[in-house]
């Protein structure tokens, strides 16, 4: 149970770009409509985090298969306190900027 395929798509509404998964083992990479119209990429700065994103979406997929969609989506609502440079930040566990490994989760 993991992400085994990728699909690139464009949103048809005004939502920002995002990553998600479908009911199979496919990771969906959705570009925003406004960026597609402007011939710009939404993912230029995300490349260093792609392993984390794949891991994170794989976790969603596994949880969804075992526990169901509702429980899988709750994963992104969990928050932790992260200590960085003598400051505390309260972030969701899917904030890739604060992740310390390639699990796709912020664990502190």
Beta strands, then each sheet from edge to edge (+ up, - down):
strand 1: 5-10
strand 2: 18-21
strand 3: 26-31
strand 4: 79-84
strand 5: 87-92
sheet 1: 1+ 3+ 2-
sheet 2: 4+ 5-
end
